[in-house]
Amino acid sequence: MPVNLKPIDNAQLAPIAGVDLSYACAGIKKPGRKDVLVIRIDKGNTVAGVFTQNRFCAAPVQICKQNLDAGVQIRALVINTGNANAGTGESGRQNARAVCEALAKELDCLPEQILPFSTGVILEPLPVDKIVAALPTRQAATWADAAEAIMTTDIAPKATSRTIDIDGHAVNITGIAKGAGMIHPNMATMLGFIATDAAITRPVLSQLVKDVADLSFNSITIDGDTSTNDSFMLISTAQSGAPRIDSVTHPAYEQLKAALLDVSIELAQAIVRDGEGATKFITIQVEGGRSVAECKAVGYAIGRSPLVKTAFFASDPNLGRLLAAIGYAGINDLDVDRLELYLDDVLVAKDGGRNPDYQEADGQRVMQQAEITVRVVLGRGLANATVWSCDFSYEYVKINADYRS
């Protein structure tokens, strides 16, 4: 079961003026399952996104980039689960375009105004006929329905909202995400969508989506595998009545960025909490680095190490594995004699080796917790970064061994 992940309550998810949601059951992988989601957006919106850097990026990722680069007004996003449409070549791109064309015809807009997204099995042809046939039969959806409709191996849907005040206007932010495996993003998460009724210009929104992704979805790892389909989108409908944010110096910019980041971090952490087979939620804080990049490299080395992750699952304070991961993180001039390693409040290592006062019982106490903080002090500078990860259990192997069956 997910690690301390609260069930979503649709009553707590704020509606976003200018966004209309609907879902369909196309039978892509399982009959009767919500597996197609359409997010329709009113005119006057702004959309920006970041995508996977995997060279085998999926056909819908390629089409999304092309359509966003075209500079046209986006009118809808269409997402299917059960099939990634990745590793499918030109036929995959044609199938993604066919879905866009079918929805564009219904919405009376251009196919370039539709952004397609897919998630599921790689190297399988997209059942485009099923999706196209299901589009006219879709039903009105809540945000909770939307979160469910994009799930694959997720146990729980993931959604959250925030409301802030900008110049006397209530501004709503609501987001959904999916992901449980193949999570080691090089831009964002498997799939994440956040909508707000704030008014934001395209250049500012493009900067926001990158900055927010780096501190949230770009700071999680479950298994060290970067997906072919990673996509994180921000949607601004400009229907709150609040003044338009047109620069990073706007008085409301930092407030809005903080709220968007809050939503993104909660969604990113929810992905880790719902990691395939996860029983532990691990926060890795790396401090005292010369750059954020090297701090994050250390965090990822720890967070994706199978030996570290299996030790956490076993509640085994075999903490030399942490030192080994730090040592191969790529900091060639790291002075290990200046490094300090903590497990929650327990100082495990200093001066290049085991802390003389460290007791195995203290490590055992922390390792038995469902939520654990690993703190690494590099002693090299002022930079810091936080990465979130989870353990590896028997269930992770079982889930991925049975994924296609």
Secondary structure per residue as TSV (DSSP state, phi and psi in degrees):
chain	resnum	aa	ss	phi	psi
A	1	M	-	360.0	151.6
A	2	P	-	-56.0	148.5
A	3	V	S	-85.6	105.1
A	4	N	S	51.1	40.9
A	5	L	-	-98.9	115.4
A	6	K	-	-72.4	139.2
A	7	P	-	-62.3	144.7
A	8	I	-	-78.4	149.1
A	9	D	-	-121.6	111.5
A	10	N	G	-58.0	-28.8
A	11	A	G	-65.3	-21.6
A	12	Q	G	-94.1	0.2
A	13	L	S	-97.2	115.7
A	14	A	-	-71.5	132.7
A	15	P	-	-67.8	149.4
A	16	I	-	-113.0	113.6
A	17	A	T	-58.1	130.6
A	18	G	T	95.6	0.4
A	19	V	E	-119.5	129.8
A	20	D	E	-122.4	130.9
A	21	L	E	-113.0	143.0
A	22	S	E	-153.1	152.2
A	23	Y	E	-132.1	161.8
A	24	A	E	-139.0	158.5
A	25	C	-	-110.3	97.0
A	26	A	-	-91.6	-10.6
A	27	G	-	69.9	34.0
A	28	I	S	-62.6	-46.0
A	29	K	S	-123.0	-38.8
A	30	K	S	-134.4	134.7
A	31	P	T	-67.4	145.0
A	32	G	T	78.6	4.9
A	33	R	-	-99.0	139.0
A	34	K	-	-63.3	114.9
A	35	D	-	-138.5	4.6
A	36	V	E	-133.7	129.4
A	37	L	E	-124.1	136.0
A	38	V	E	-119.2	124.9
A	39	I	E	-108.5	102.8
A	40	R	E	-91.9	138.2
A	41	I	E	-123.1	133.3
A	42	D	-	-64.6	161.0
A	43	K	T	-61.3	155.3
A	44	G	T	91.3	7.3
A	45	N	-	-85.7	170.6
A	46	T	E	-133.5	136.3
A	47	V	E	-131.8	137.8
A	48	A	E	-143.2	155.1
A	49	G	E	-155.7	164.9
A	50	V	E	-128.7	152.4
A	51	F	E	-135.2	166.7
A	52	T	-	-55.0	148.7
A	53	Q	-	-102.8	10.0
A	54	N	-	-62.3	128.5
A	55	R	T	-65.7	-20.7
A	56	F	T	-93.6	40.5
A	57	C	-	-59.8	145.3
A	58	A	-	-67.1	158.3
A	59	A	H	-55.5	-45.8
A	60	P	H	-62.7	-32.4
A	61	V	H	-62.5	-43.8
A	62	Q	H	-61.8	-43.1
A	63	I	H	-68.3	-39.8
A	64	C	H	-58.0	-47.3
A	65	K	H	-59.8	-43.9
A	66	Q	H	-62.1	-44.7
A	67	N	H	-69.3	-37.2
A	68	L	H	-67.7	-39.2
A	69	D	H	-67.6	-23.0
A	70	A	T	-67.1	-19.1
A	71	G	T	77.2	12.5
A	72	V	-	-83.9	162.1
A	73	Q	-	-72.2	120.9
A	74	I	-	-75.1	134.7
A	75	R	-	-112.4	-20.3
A	76	A	E	-163.0	155.0
A	77	L	E	-116.8	138.2
A	78	V	E	-126.1	125.8
A	79	I	E	-124.0	132.7
A	80	N	E	-121.3	147.7
A	81	T	E	-112.5	166.6
A	82	G	E	95.2	-15.8
A	83	N	E	-156.3	126.0
A	84	A	-	-82.4	-17.7
A	85	N	-	49.1	45.4
A	86	A	-	-121.6	146.1
A	87	G	S	68.2	32.9
A	88	T	-	-117.2	1.8
A	89	G	H	62.7	-150.6
A	90	E	H	-65.0	-36.5
A	91	S	H	-62.7	-34.1
A	92	G	H	-65.1	-41.9
A	93	R	H	-65.1	-39.4
A	94	Q	H	-63.9	-39.1
A	95	N	H	-67.1	-40.6
A	96	A	H	-62.8	-41.3
A	97	R	H	-66.1	-35.7
A	98	A	H	-63.4	-38.9
A	99	V	H	-64.0	-43.8
A	100	C	H	-61.0	-42.0
A	101	E	H	-64.5	-40.5
A	102	A	H	-65.6	-43.6
A	103	L	H	-71.4	-36.6
A	104	A	H	-62.9	-38.1
A	105	K	H	-62.3	-41.2
A	106	E	H	-67.9	-38.0
A	107	L	H	-90.4	-1.2
A	108	D	T	57.9	53.0
A	109	C	S	-141.5	-179.0
A	110	L	-	-81.9	147.8
A	111	P	G	-57.5	-30.5
A	112	E	G	-68.6	-12.2
A	113	Q	G	-90.7	6.4
A	114	I	E	-112.1	135.6
A	115	L	E	-110.2	120.2
A	116	P	E	-95.9	146.4
A	117	F	E	-140.0	144.2
A	118	S	E	-139.2	152.3
A	119	T	E	-151.6	143.0
A	120	G	E	145.3	-142.5
A	121	V	E	-74.2	135.4
A	122	I	S	-89.7	151.0
A	123	L	S	74.8	21.7
A	124	E	S	-121.1	139.8
A	125	P	-	-65.2	139.6
A	126	L	-	-68.4	128.3
A	127	P	-	-76.3	70.8
A	128	V	H	-60.5	-34.5
A	129	D	H	-62.6	-39.5
A	130	K	H	-63.7	-41.8
A	131	I	H	-67.8	-46.8
A	132	V	H	-62.0	-40.3
A	133	A	H	-67.0	-30.2
A	134	A	H	-82.3	-22.4
A	135	L	G	-56.2	-44.6
A	136	P	G	-71.3	-15.3
A	137	T	G	-98.9	6.0
A	138	R	-	-69.1	159.9
A	139	Q	E	-116.1	155.5
A	140	A	E	-59.8	140.8
A	141	A	-	-125.7	150.6
A	142	T	-	-90.0	173.7
A	143	W	H	-64.6	-33.1
A	144	A	H	-65.2	-41.9
A	145	D	H	-59.6	-42.3
A	146	A	H	-62.3	-42.8
A	147	A	H	-63.4	-37.2
A	148	E	H	-70.6	-35.6
A	149	A	H	-70.2	-15.3
A	150	I	T	-105.8	7.9
A	151	M	-	-75.0	149.8
A	152	T	S	-120.2	-94.9
A	153	T	S	-87.4	5.1
A	154	D	-	-56.9	140.5
A	155	I	S	-84.3	-37.8
A	156	A	S	-125.3	144.7
A	157	P	-	-70.5	156.6
A	158	K	E	-130.0	119.2
A	159	A	E	-157.9	151.7
A	160	T	E	-160.5	164.6
A	161	S	E	-141.0	158.9
A	162	R	E	-142.2	151.0
A	163	T	E	-129.0	129.2
A	164	I	E	-125.9	164.8
A	165	D	E	-106.6	123.4
A	166	I	E	-121.9	110.4
A	167	D	T	54.4	41.0
A	168	G	T	83.9	4.3
A	169	H	E	-112.2	133.0
A	170	A	E	-73.8	124.5
A	171	V	E	-114.4	121.7
A	172	N	E	-98.9	145.9
A	173	I	E	-134.6	124.4
A	174	T	E	-134.7	137.3
A	175	G	E	-137.5	154.3
A	176	I	E	-132.5	157.0
A	177	A	E	-153.3	159.8
A	178	K	E	-138.1	153.2
A	179	G	-	152.5	138.9
A	180	A	S	-150.2	-24.8
A	181	G	S	-142.9	170.2
A	182	M	S	52.7	51.0
A	183	I	-	-118.8	100.1
A	184	H	-	-154.0	71.6
A	185	P	-	-64.8	148.5
A	186	N	S	-115.7	22.4
A	187	M	S	-166.4	-42.7
A	188	A	S	-162.9	-149.9
A	189	T	-	-103.6	-176.0
A	190	M	S	-54.6	-62.2
A	191	L	E	-144.5	129.8
A	192	G	E	-144.1	136.2
A	193	F	E	-136.2	123.3
A	194	I	E	-125.3	129.7
A	195	A	E	-120.0	144.1
A	196	T	E	-140.0	150.1
A	197	D	-	-91.8	9.3
A	198	A	S	-65.5	156.4
A	199	A	-	-100.1	119.3
A	200	I	B	-137.9	131.0
A	201	T	-	-70.9	159.3
A	202	R	H	-60.2	-45.8
A	203	P	H	-60.3	-39.8
A	204	V	H	-69.0	-42.0
A	205	L	H	-63.7	-39.1
A	206	S	H	-63.2	-37.5
A	207	Q	H	-71.4	-40.5
A	208	L	H	-60.6	-44.5
A	209	V	H	-64.3	-34.7
A	210	K	H	-71.9	-46.5
A	211	D	H	-65.0	-42.7
A	212	V	H	-67.1	-41.0
A	213	A	H	-61.9	-41.5
A	214	D	H	-61.5	-33.7
A	215	L	H	-94.8	0.5
A	216	S	T	-132.7	-84.6
A	217	F	G	-66.3	-24.4
A	218	N	G	-85.7	10.0
A	219	S	G	-124.8	27.9
A	220	I	B	-128.5	151.3
A	221	T	-	-149.8	134.9
A	222	I	S	-108.9	-48.0
A	223	D	S	-137.1	5.0
A	224	G	S	82.8	3.5
A	225	D	-	-103.5	123.1
A	226	T	-	-84.8	124.4
A	227	S	-	-70.4	158.5
A	228	T	S	-81.0	-10.4
A	229	N	S	-120.6	4.6
A	230	D	-	-50.2	127.9
A	231	S	E	-150.8	133.9
A	232	F	E	-132.9	121.5
A	233	M	E	-120.9	140.7
A	234	L	E	-112.9	133.9
A	235	I	E	-122.0	127.2
A	236	S	E	-117.0	120.0
A	237	T	-	-94.9	-16.2
A	238	A	-	61.7	32.2
A	239	Q	-	-112.1	11.3
A	240	S	S	-81.0	-19.9
A	241	G	-	90.4	-8.1
A	242	A	-	-72.4	154.0
A	243	P	-	-58.1	146.7
A	244	R	-	-70.5	132.2
A	245	I	B	-89.7	110.2
A	246	D	-	-114.6	3.6
A	247	S	S	-161.3	163.3
A	248	V	T	-73.6	-9.3
A	249	T	T	-95.2	-0.4
A	250	H	S	-59.6	141.1
A	251	P	T	-56.1	-27.9
A	252	A	T	-96.9	-1.2
A	253	Y	H	-61.0	-51.5
A	254	E	H	-64.3	-36.3
A	255	Q	H	-63.8	-45.7
A	256	L	H	-66.2	-42.3
A	257	K	H	-60.4	-41.8
A	258	A	H	-62.6	-40.1
A	259	A	H	-69.2	-42.6
A	260	L	H	-62.4	-40.3
A	261	L	H	-66.4	-39.2
A	262	D	H	-59.7	-45.6
A	263	V	H	-63.6	-44.0
A	264	S	H	-65.6	-41.8
A	265	I	H	-65.0	-41.8
A	266	E	H	-61.2	-41.9
A	267	L	H	-68.1	-42.3
A	268	A	H	-63.2	-43.2
A	269	Q	H	-66.1	-33.7
A	270	A	H	-62.8	-36.3
A	271	I	H	-62.2	-43.8
A	272	V	H	-67.9	-42.6
A	273	R	H	-60.4	-29.6
A	274	D	T	-100.5	17.3
A	275	G	-	-55.5	146.6
A	276	E	T	-55.8	114.8
A	277	G	T	74.8	8.6
A	278	A	-	-66.4	139.3
A	279	T	-	-124.1	-10.7
A	280	K	-	-132.9	142.3
A	281	F	E	-110.0	121.5
A	282	I	E	-115.0	123.9
A	283	T	E	-101.8	125.4
A	284	I	E	-114.9	109.1
A	285	Q	E	-103.0	121.7
A	286	V	E	-116.1	121.4
A	287	E	E	-122.5	161.8
A	288	G	E	71.4	29.6
A	289	G	E	-92.0	168.4
A	290	R	S	-82.4	-20.1
A	291	S	S	-152.1	157.9
A	292	V	H	-61.6	-37.3
A	293	A	H	-60.1	-44.6
A	294	E	H	-72.8	-31.2
A	295	C	H	-64.2	-43.2
A	296	K	H	-68.3	-34.2
A	297	A	H	-61.5	-41.1
A	298	V	H	-66.0	-43.6
A	299	G	H	-60.1	-42.3
A	300	Y	H	-70.3	-36.2
A	301	A	H	-59.7	-41.2
A	302	I	H	-71.1	-47.5
A	303	G	H	-68.4	-23.8
A	304	R	T	-107.9	2.7
A	305	S	-	-71.9	119.5
A	306	P	H	-58.9	-35.8
A	307	L	H	-67.8	-41.2
A	308	V	H	-65.5	-45.4
A	309	K	H	-66.4	-37.6
A	310	T	H	-72.1	-30.9
A	311	A	H	-64.8	-40.6
A	312	F	H	-62.6	-42.6
A	313	F	H	-60.1	-40.2
A	314	A	T	-81.4	-2.8
A	315	S	T	55.7	37.6
A	316	D	-	-103.7	113.6
A	317	P	-	-75.3	57.0
A	318	N	-	-85.9	70.4
A	319	L	T	-81.8	-6.7
A	320	G	H	-60.7	-25.4
A	321	R	H	-63.2	-33.6
A	322	L	H	-66.0	-44.3
A	323	L	H	-62.4	-41.4
A	324	A	H	-61.1	-42.1
A	325	A	H	-64.5	-42.6
A	326	I	H	-60.5	-40.3
A	327	G	H	-67.3	-26.6
A	328	Y	T	-104.2	15.5
A	329	A	S	-72.9	-9.5
A	330	G	S	106.0	7.1
A	331	I	-	-90.6	95.5
A	332	N	T	-68.3	-27.2
A	333	D	T	-106.1	25.6
A	334	L	-	-64.9	127.7
A	335	D	-	-92.7	98.8
A	336	V	G	-66.5	-19.9
A	337	D	G	-71.1	-16.3
A	338	R	G	-98.1	-6.3
A	339	L	-	-81.3	144.1
A	340	E	E	-125.1	138.7
A	341	L	E	-123.9	125.4
A	342	Y	E	-118.3	145.6
A	343	L	E	-115.6	103.8
A	344	D	T	52.4	-118.8
A	345	D	T	-93.3	5.1
A	346	V	E	-97.2	119.8
A	347	L	E	-79.4	112.2
A	348	V	E	-91.2	-44.6
A	349	A	E	-140.6	145.0
A	350	K	E	-159.2	165.1
A	351	D	T	53.3	33.9
A	352	G	T	83.7	6.3
A	353	G	E	-163.4	-166.8
A	354	R	E	-64.8	136.2
A	355	N	-	-64.2	123.0
A	356	P	T	-56.3	-26.1
A	357	D	T	-89.8	-3.8
A	358	Y	-	-69.0	133.6
A	359	Q	-	-115.6	133.7
A	360	E	H	-53.9	-34.9
A	361	A	H	-62.9	-33.9
A	362	D	H	-68.4	-43.0
A	363	G	H	-63.0	-40.6
A	364	Q	H	-61.9	-40.8
A	365	R	H	-59.3	-46.0
A	366	V	H	-69.5	-42.1
A	367	M	H	-63.6	-21.2
A	368	Q	T	-81.4	-8.9
A	369	Q	S	-74.5	154.3
A	370	A	S	-76.6	-26.1
A	371	E	E	-125.4	128.2
A	372	I	E	-133.8	140.3
A	373	T	E	-111.2	126.1
A	374	V	E	-102.4	126.0
A	375	R	E	-120.6	124.3
A	376	V	E	-117.5	122.3
A	377	V	E	-107.4	110.8
A	378	L	-	-80.0	-27.4
A	379	G	-	68.6	34.3
A	380	R	S	-120.1	-20.4
A	381	G	-	-177.1	-152.3
A	382	L	S	-113.9	-3.0
A	383	A	E	-78.7	155.2
A	384	N	E	-150.9	162.2
A	385	A	E	-157.4	155.4
A	386	T	E	-125.0	133.6
A	387	V	E	-123.7	141.9
A	388	W	E	-112.8	137.2
A	389	S	E	-146.8	-173.9
A	390	C	E	-146.0	179.0
A	391	D	-	-88.9	174.2
A	392	F	-	-110.4	127.0
A	393	S	-	-119.2	174.3
A	394	Y	H	-57.0	-34.5
A	395	E	H	-64.9	-31.1
A	396	Y	H	-59.2	-45.6
A	397	V	H	-63.7	-44.0
A	398	K	H	-62.2	-46.2
A	399	I	H	-58.4	-46.4
A	400	N	H	-78.4	-25.5
A	401	A	H	-70.8	-30.6
A	402	D	S	-101.8	6.8
A	403	Y	T	-55.9	-40.9
A	404	R	T	-91.2	-5.3
A	405	S	-	-93.8	360.0
